[in-house]
Amino acid sequence: MSQNVIAVFPGTFDPITLGHQDLIGRSARLFSTVVVAVAAAHHKKTLFSLEERLEAVRAVFASQANVRVEPFGGLVRDFAVAQGASVMLRGVRSVSDFDYEAQLAGMNRALAPEVDTLFLTPDSRFQFISSTLVREIATLGGDVQQFVAPLVLERLNAKRAV
């Protein structure tokens, strides 16, 4: 491993799932610093506010010294460059994910050639989990405890109770 490699893992994390945790945790073993970039997501209607998503991700990774959680808006490549990152991490669960992510990687490479995109696949136990599906199941009263950390489940249940 190269010394002091900073990697950025961007996403909305609405909510953070066990799939995200798997990828970020494994990335933290590969890179000196992983910056989890929580998107303001102005273009999406999120269940959790930006502050709530930041709090949840920070709580999940509180014991991981080399994982930082930061908000961002605008182009992720600008955020990555500002963080001094040389790697952008992206999770890929399926061929359809790869098709979309490959297009993003190409655009980001053209905009910030000094930042390489690295694709990671989640553990097979988490291959099918998506925040969108977790939100939908939770909102409709389904049990999502097998897809999220206990503290995230509490927050989802609190949202549903409102």
VEXLUM-457738 format. One record per atom (N, C-alpha, C): residue in one letter; z, y, x. Coordinates in steps of 0.2 Angstrom, whole numbers, padded with zeros to 4 digits, always signed. Example, Ala and Ser with C-alpha at 12.3 -4.5 7.8 and 13.67 -1.06 7.14 Angstrom:
REM residues 2
a+0039-0028+0066
a+0039-0022+0062
a+0039-0016+0066
s+0035-0011+0064
s+0036-0005+0068
s+0039+0000+0064
END
This chain:
REM residues 162
m+0000-0006+0004
m+0000+0000+0000
m+0000+0006+0004
s-0004+0011+0002
s-0004+0017+0006
s+0003+0021+0005
q+0005+0025+0009
q+0011+0029+0008
q+0010+0035+0003
n+0015+0036-0001
n+0016+0041-0005
n+0010+0042-0010
v+0007+0037-0013
v+0002+0038-0018
v+0005+0039-0025
i+0003+0045-0027
i+0005+0047-0034
i-0001+0045-0039
a+0002+0041-0044
a-0003+0039-0050
a-0001+0042-0056
v-0006+0044-0060
v-0004+0047-0067
v-0006+0042-0072
f-0002+0041-0077
f-0003+0036-0082
f-0003+0041-0089
p-0009+0043-0091
p-0009+0047-0097
p-0009+0044-0104
g-0007+0047-0109
g-0007+0044-0115
g-0003+0048-0120
t-0004+0046-0127
t+0000+0050-0132
t+0007+0046-0133
f+0007+0040-0132
f+0014+0036-0133
f+0017+0038-0139
d+0013+0037-0145
d+0016+0038-0151
d+0016+0032-0156
p+0021+0027-0154
p+0026+0027-0150
p+0024+0023-0143
i+0029+0024-0138
i+0028+0020-0132
i+0029+0012-0134
t+0025+0008-0132
t+0026+0001-0134
t+0027-0004-0128
l+0029-0010-0130
l+0030-0014-0124
l+0024-0015-0120
g+0018-0015-0122
g+0012-0015-0118
g+0012-0009-0113
h+0014-0003-0116
h+0014+0003-0111
h+0019+0002-0106
q+0025-0001-0108
q+0031-0002-0103
q+0029-0007-0098
d+0025-0012-0100
d+0023-0017-0095
d+0018-0014-0090
l+0013-0010-0092
l+0009-0007-0087
l+0012-0002-0083
i+0016+0002-0086
i+0020+0007-0082
i+0025+0004-0077
g+0028-0001-0079
g+0033-0004-0074
g+0029-0008-0069
r+0024-0011-0070
r+0020-0014-0065
r+0017-0009-0060
s+0015-0004-0063
s+0012+0002-0059
s+0017+0005-0054
a+0023+0005-0056
a+0029+0008-0052
a+0030+0004-0046
r+0028-0003-0046
r+0029-0007-0040
r+0023-0006-0036
l+0018-0003-0038
l+0012-0002-0034
l+0011+0004-0031
f+0014+0009-0034
f+0013+0016-0031
f+0020+0020-0030
s+0020+0024-0025
s+0026+0028-0024
s+0029+0032-0030
t+0025+0035-0034
t+0027+0038-0039
t+0022+0037-0045
v+0024+0036-0051
v+0020+0036-0057
v+0022+0041-0062
v+0018+0046-0063
v+0019+0051-0068
v+0016+0049-0075
v+0021+0048-0079
v+0018+0046-0086
v+0017+0053-0089
a+0011+0054-0091
a+0008+0061-0094
a+0008+0060-0101
v+0012+0063-0105
v+0013+0063-0112
v+0008+0068-0115
a+0003+0067-0118
a-0002+0072-0121
a+0001+0075-0127
a+0000+0082-0127
a+0002+0086-0132
a-0002+0083-0139
a-0008+0081-0138
a-0012+0078-0143
a-0013+0082-0149
h-0015+0088-0148
h-0017+0093-0153
h-0022+0091-0158
h-0026+0086-0155
h-0032+0083-0159
h-0030+0077-0164
k-0024+0075-0163
k-0021+0069-0167
k-0015+0072-0171
k-0014+0068-0177
k-0008+0069-0181
k-0003+0064-0178
t+0002+0066-0175
t+0007+0061-0172
t+0013+0060-0177
l+0016+0054-0176
l+0022+0053-0180
l+0028+0057-0177
f+0028+0056-0170
f+0033+0059-0167
f+0031+0066-0163
s+0035+0071-0163
s+0033+0077-0160
s+0033+0076-0152
l+0030+0080-0149
l+0029+0080-0141
l+0036+0079-0138
e+0041+0083-0140
e+0048+0082-0137
e+0051+0075-0139
e+0050+0073-0145
e+0052+0066-0147
e+0049+0061-0142
r+0043+0061-0141
r+0039+0056-0137
r+0041+0057-0130
l+0042+0063-0127
l+0045+0064-0120
l+0052+0060-0120
e+0056+0062-0125
e+0063+0059-0124
e+0063+0051-0124
a+0058+0048-0129
a+0058+0041-0129
a+0056+0038-0123
v+0050+0041-0120
v+0048+0038-0114
v+0053+0039-0108
r+0056+0045-0108
r+0061+0046-0102
r+0067+0041-0103
a+0069+0040-0109
a+0074+0035-0110
a+0073+0028-0108
v+0066+0026-0110
v+0064+0019-0108
v+0064+0018-0100
f+0062+0023-0097
f+0061+0023-0089
f+0067+0026-0086
a+0073+0028-0089
a+0078+0031-0086
a+0081+0028-0079
s+0080+0022-0079
s+0083+0018-0073
s+0078+0017-0067
q+0071+0019-0069
q+0066+0018-0064
q+0065+0025-0060
a+0068+0025-0054
a+0068+0031-0050
a+0061+0034-0048
n+0056+0030-0048
n+0049+0033-0046
n+0045+0034-0052
v+0047+0034-0058
v+0043+0035-0064
v+0046+0042-0066
r+0041+0047-0067
r+0042+0054-0069
r+0039+0054-0076
v+0041+0058-0081
v+0038+0059-0087
v+0037+0066-0088
e+0031+0068-0089
e+0029+0075-0090
e+0024+0076-0096
p+0025+0082-0099
p+0020+0084-0104
p+0014+0087-0101
f+0008+0086-0105
f+0002+0089-0103
f-0002+0091-0109
g-0006+0096-0108
g-0011+0098-0113
g-0018+0100-0109
g-0023+0100-0112
g-0029+0101-0109
g-0032+0095-0105
l-0036+0096-0100
l-0039+0090-0097
l-0035+0086-0092
v-0035+0080-0093
v-0030+0076-0089
v-0032+0076-0082
r-0038+0077-0080
r-0040+0078-0073
r-0037+0084-0070
d-0036+0090-0074
d-0032+0096-0071
d-0025+0094-0070
f-0022+0090-0075
f-0015+0088-0074
f-0014+0084-0068
a-0019+0079-0067
a-0018+0074-0061
a-0019+0078-0055
v-0024+0082-0054
v-0024+0086-0048
v-0018+0090-0047
a-0015+0094-0052
a-0009+0098-0051
a-0003+0094-0049
q-0003+0087-0051
q+0002+0083-0049
q+0001+0080-0041
g-0005+0081-0039
g-0006+0078-0032
g-0008+0071-0032
a-0010+0069-0038
a-0012+0062-0039
a-0018+0060-0036
s-0019+0054-0034
s-0025+0051-0031
s-0028+0046-0036
v-0024+0044-0040
v-0025+0038-0045
v-0024+0040-0052
m-0028+0038-0057
m-0027+0039-0064
m-0027+0031-0066
l-0021+0030-0070
l-0021+0023-0072
l-0023+0023-0080
r-0026+0018-0082
r-0028+0017-0089
r-0027+0009-0091
g-0024+0008-0096
g-0023+0002-0099
g-0030-0001-0103
v-0032-0007-0102
v-0037-0010-0105
v-0035-0016-0108
r-0036-0017-0115
r-0034-0023-0119
r-0040-0027-0121
s-0046-0024-0121
s-0051-0028-0124
s-0058-0025-0121
v-0063-0028-0123
v-0070-0026-0121
v-0071-0019-0124
s-0069-0018-0130
s-0071-0011-0133
s-0067-0006-0130
d-0060-0007-0128
d-0056-0003-0124
d-0060-0001-0117
f-0063-0006-0114
f-0066-0005-0107
f-0072-0001-0108
d-0076-0002-0113
d-0082+0002-0114
d-0080+0010-0115
y-0075+0011-0119
y-0073+0018-0119
y-0070+0021-0113
e-0065+0017-0110
e-0062+0019-0104
e-0067+0020-0098
a-0072+0016-0098
a-0077+0017-0092
a-0081+0023-0093
q-0082+0025-0099
q-0085+0032-0100
q-0081+0037-0098
l-0074+0037-0100
l-0069+0042-0098
l-0069+0042-0090
a-0068+0036-0087
a-0068+0036-0080
a-0074+0039-0076
g-0080+0038-0079
g-0086+0041-0076
g-0085+0049-0077
m-0083+0051-0082
m-0083+0059-0083
m-0077+0062-0079
n-0072+0058-0078
n-0066+0061-0074
n-0068+0061-0067
r-0072+0055-0065
r-0074+0055-0058
r-0079+0061-0056
a-0083+0063-0061
a-0088+0068-0060
a-0084+0075-0060
l-0078+0075-0064
l-0075+0082-0064
l-0069+0082-0058
a-0067+0076-0056
a-0062+0076-0051
a-0063+0070-0046
p-0068+0071-0042
p-0070+0065-0037
p-0064+0062-0033
e-0059+0066-0032
e-0054+0064-0027
e-0049+0060-0031
v-0049+0059-0038
v-0045+0055-0041
v-0049+0049-0044
d-0046+0043-0042
d-0049+0036-0044
d-0046+0034-0050
t-0050+0031-0054
t-0047+0028-0060
t-0046+0020-0059
l-0040+0018-0061
l-0038+0011-0060
l-0037+0008-0067
f-0040+0002-0069
f-0039-0001-0075
f-0034-0007-0074
l-0029-0007-0078
l-0024-0012-0078
l-0025-0016-0085
t-0024-0022-0085
t-0023-0026-0092
t-0016-0028-0093
p-0014-0028-0099
p-0007-0029-0100
p-0006-0037-0100
d+0001-0039-0099
d+0003-0046-0100
d+0000-0049-0106
s-0002-0055-0106
s-0005-0058-0112
s-0001-0057-0118
r+0006-0057-0118
r+0010-0056-0123
r+0009-0049-0127
f+0006-0044-0123
f+0006-0038-0126
f-0001-0036-0127
q-0006-0040-0126
q-0013-0039-0126
q-0016-0035-0133
f-0012-0037-0138
f-0015-0035-0145
f-0011-0029-0148
i-0006-0026-0144
i-0002-0021-0147
i-0005-0014-0146
s-0005-0010-0151
s-0007-0003-0150
s-0002+0001-0154
s-0001+0007-0152
s+0003+0012-0155
s+0001+0013-0162
t-0006+0013-0163
t-0008+0015-0170
t-0006+0009-0175
l-0007+0003-0173
l-0005-0003-0177
l+0003-0003-0178
v+0007-0001-0173
v+0014-0001-0173
v+0016+0004-0178
r+0013+0010-0177
r+0015+0016-0182
r+0013+0014-0189
e+0008+0011-0190
e+0005+0009-0197
e+0010+0004-0200
i+0012-0002-0196
i+0016-0007-0199
i+0023-0004-0200
a+0026+0000-0196
a+0032+0003-0197
a+0032+0007-0203
t+0027+0012-0203
t+0027+0016-0209
t+0027+0013-0216
l+0024+0007-0216
l+0023+0003-0222
l+0029-0002-0223
g+0034-0001-0219
g+0040-0005-0220
g+0040-0012-0216
g+0035-0013-0212
g+0035-0019-0208
g+0040-0019-0202
d+0041-0025-0200
d+0046-0026-0194
d+0042-0026-0187
v+0043-0021-0183
v+0039-0020-0177
v+0044-0021-0171
q+0050-0025-0172
q+0054-0025-0166
q+0051-0029-0160
q+0047-0034-0161
q+0044-0037-0156
q+0038-0033-0152
f+0037-0027-0154
f+0032-0023-0151
f+0034-0017-0147
v+0041-0015-0148
v+0044-0009-0145
v+0051-0011-0142
a+0053-0006-0138
a+0060-0007-0135
a+0065-0005-0141
p+0071-0008-0141
p+0076-0007-0146
p+0077+0001-0147
l+0077+0005-0142
l+0078+0012-0144
l+0072+0015-0147
v+0066+0013-0146
v+0060+0015-0150
v+0060+0013-0157
l+0063+0006-0158
l+0063+0004-0165
l+0068+0008-0169
e+0074+0010-0166
e+0079+0014-0169
e+0075+0021-0172
r+0071+0024-0167
r+0068+0030-0169
r+0063+0029-0174
l+0059+0024-0174
l+0054+0022-0179
l+0058+0021-0186
n+0063+0017-0186
n+0067+0016-0192
n+0070+0023-0195
a+0072+0027-0190
a+0075+0034-0193
a+0069+0038-0196
k+0063+0038-0193
k+0057+0041-0196
k+0056+0039-0203
r+0056+0032-0203
r+0054+0029-0210
r+0059+0031-0215
a+0066+0032-0213
a+0071+0033-0218
a+0071+0040-0221
v+0067+0045-0217
v+0067+0052-0219
v+0062+0052-0225
END
